[in-house]
Amino acid sequence: MGGFVGEKQADDLFLIQIRLFRLAQNKWNLDEEKCSELFNRYKIYDYIETCYEFFHVQGDEANLADIENYLKNNGAEI
């Protein structure tokens, strides 16, 4: 049963990462390549994984606002 929980969490994490990537792309008016560069440069996928317990119970808009704050605090211009 423990393996299932891990697999479910991994699936949930992947879906959260994809949804937030697409939301960011639309909100920040970035093409896929530019958004991917931003996510990779600032390790946003790792950040989402670190915040998983918080992000999976919160709405996508609140999660994206958190990511925007994270990026601004790390010197990114979006």
C-alpha angles and dihedrals in degrees: 000000000000090000091055092054090052092048092047091050091049090051092047091048092051092050092048091050092050094046092049092047091053093044091050091047091053098040095046093040094234128149118236094264095051093045090049091051090052094047091048097043093052095034093238093163089058090046091053090050091050090051095042096116089053098037098049092062096042130074123263094246092056090046091050090049088053090051090049090054090048091051094047091048088053095050100260121146113216 
